[in-house]
Amino acid sequence: VQLQASGGGLVQAGGSLRLSCSASGSMFSFTYMGWYRQAPGKQRELVASRTNSGNTYYGDSVKGRFTISRDNAKNTLYLQMNSLKPEDTGVYYCNGPLRGGGFGSWGQGTLVTVSS
């Protein structure tokens, strides 16, 4: 499954962005889908995820500020990011474990830069 993230950009601290992720196939192909962040010089980390049944997970650093949602009809995953902080800077990817094993295609991600 091909995944294409978009919506990143440069924003001041305290601002908001909404990321979108378009999947080439059904998102139900995934056990769950999530947003991953790779900050400069750091490993990629899961910041939020949502299962097919609607259960959500948020990393401690984004709880209360980020909201993950999806539109199944459009095969699109979203991440609403509010009260952005400089430490939210990084490349954001969408992906998740496929029911058949492995992960979808990571794609290029979308860059979010938060200035102080």
C-alpha positions in Angstrom: 0.0 0.0 0.0 1.4 3.3 -1.0 1.1 6.2 1.5 1.5 9.9 0.8 1.7 12.4 3.6 1.2 16.1 3.1 0.3 19.3 4.9 3.6 20.1 6.6 5.2 23.5 6.6 6.8 26.2 8.7 4.8 27.5 11.6 5.5 29.5 14.7 5.3 28.0 18.2 1.7 27.9 19.3 0.4 27.5 15.8 -1.5 24.7 14.2 -1.2 22.4 11.2 -3.3 19.6 9.8 -1.5 16.7 8.1 -3.1 14.4 5.7 -2.1 10.9 4.5 -3.6 9.4 1.4 -3.5 5.6 1.1 -3.6 3.9 -2.3 -5.7 1.1 -0.9 -8.1 0.5 2.0 -6.9 1.5 5.4 -8.5 -1.6 6.7 -5.5 -3.4 5.2 -3.7 -2.2 8.3 -4.0 -3.5 11.9 -3.8 0.2 12.8 -2.5 3.3 11.2 -0.4 5.9 12.9 1.7 9.0 12.5 5.4 8.7 13.1 7.8 11.5 13.6 11.5 11.6 12.9 13.2 14.6 14.5 16.7 15.6 13.3 19.3 13.2 14.6 16.7 11.0 16.3 15.0 7.7 15.6 11.5 7.6 14.1 8.9 7.4 16.9 5.1 6.8 16.9 3.3 9.9 18.1 -0.3 8.8 17.5 -2.3 5.9 16.1 -5.8 4.8 15.5 -7.2 1.3 15.1 -10.0 0.3 12.7 -12.4 0.2 15.7 -11.5 3.8 16.7 -9.2 3.2 19.6 -6.5 5.9 19.8 -3.0 6.2 21.2 -1.0 9.4 21.8 2.5 9.7 22.9 3.0 11.6 26.1 4.6 14.5 24.3 1.6 15.2 22.1 -1.3 14.3 24.4 -3.9 17.0 24.6 -2.5 18.8 21.5 -2.7 16.3 18.6 -5.8 14.6 17.3 -5.7 11.6 14.9 -8.7 10.9 12.7 -9.5 9.1 9.5 -12.0 9.2 6.6 -12.5 5.6 5.5 -14.4 6.6 2.4 -11.4 8.7 1.2 -8.8 6.3 2.5 -7.2 9.3 4.3 -5.7 9.7 7.7 -5.4 13.0 9.4 -3.4 14.5 12.2 -4.6 17.8 13.7 -1.7 19.4 15.5 -2.4 22.4 17.8 -0.2 24.3 20.2 2.9 23.3 18.3 6.2 23.4 20.0 9.7 23.6 18.5 10.3 20.0 19.7 7.5 18.9 17.3 9.8 19.7 14.4 10.6 16.7 12.2 9.5 14.7 9.2 6.1 13.1 9.7 5.1 9.8 8.1 2.0 7.8 8.2 2.1 4.0 8.3 1.1 1.0 10.2 1.5 -2.8 10.4 -0.3 -4.6 7.6 -2.6 -7.5 8.4 -0.5 -9.7 6.1 2.7 -8.7 7.8 5.2 -5.9 7.3 4.4 -2.2 6.9 3.2 -0.1 4.1 5.5 2.0 1.9 6.9 4.8 4.1 7.0 7.4 1.4 8.9 10.7 1.7 6.9 12.1 4.7 6.0 15.7 5.2 8.3 18.2 7.0 7.0 20.2 9.9 9.2 23.0 11.2 8.1 24.9 14.3 10.0 28.1 15.0 10.4 29.5 18.5 
